[in-house]
């Protein structure tokens, strides 16, 4: 089974900060990597698929990059509505989620 | 409006059974693979099971294999998850999710339901 490891597990940041979250796969997954945002009490929301393709309706301050085993999600200028937990997910073989990264207000 | 609506959650004793349902609307249900994803209280997301558009191919996480059965009724736009021999560690909010963006068979989950809570406890 493919394991997904996110770092950090949590971070504190201020509005306007640039934030980067990393996701590492236990084996190469090509570009089959997706990112989701989840707010408390809500269902996850797809942000980015295929490592770097922005889902329709998602603000362009979100971007994704990487291939093989190492991937990043970047928020270029953190907004108040971006405080949430972010999950990566591999879709190369079956599906596996990372453990999540909680973005908190500094 | 594209929508997924789960139902069937509740309190069940260890060893018991429960059947979850997910009603789909606003899209051509029979064209898309569907999934169940769960989230234990205060924990992360765990993929549980998937079924292809036809219902012919099914997939399971090792943690539920042999106990859970995923199925679909394309005539009723409904996804189901039959859960048997439930354990305390199955306690979670269960989401249904539609695959739909990206390369076929590798596509991401673009639509999610609001979830239904399953609690396994005596």
Boltz contact constraints between the chains, C-beta under 6 A:
constraints:
  - contact:
      token1: [A, 32]
      token2: [B, 106]
      max_distance: 6.0
  - contact:
      token1: [A, 34]
      token2: [B, 108]
      max_distance: 6.0
  - contact:
      token1: [A, 43]
      token2: [B, 95]
      max_distance: 6.0
  - contact:
      token1: [A, 43]
      token2: [B, 112]
      max_distance: 6.0
  - contact:
      token1: [A, 43]
      token2: [B, 114]
      max_distance: 6.0
  - contact:
      token1: [A, 44]
      token2: [B, 112]
      max_distance: 6.0
  - contact:
      token1: [A, 46]
      token2: [B, 108]
      max_distance: 6.0
  - contact:
      token1: [A, 46]
      token2: [B, 110]
      max_distance: 6.0
  - contact:
      token1: [A, 49]
      token2: [B, 101]
      max_distance: 6.0
  - contact:
      token1: [A, 49]
      token2: [B, 102]
      max_distance: 6.0
  - contact:
      token1: [A, 49]
      token2: [B, 108]
      max_distance: 6.0
  - contact:
      token1: [A, 50]
      token2: [B, 102]
      max_distance: 6.0
  - contact:
      token1: [A, 87]
      token2: [B, 45]
      max_distance: 6.0
  - contact:
      token1: [A, 91]
      token2: [B, 106]
      max_distance: 6.0
  - contact:
      token1: [A, 94]
      token2: [B, 59]
      max_distance: 6.0
  - contact:
      token1: [A, 95]
      token2: [B, 47]
      max_distance: 6.0
  - contact:
      token1: [A, 97]
      token2: [B, 45]
      max_distance: 6.0
  - contact:
      token1: [A, 99]
      token2: [B, 44]
      max_distance: 6.0
  - contact:
      token1: [A, 100]
      token2: [B, 44]
      max_distance: 6.0
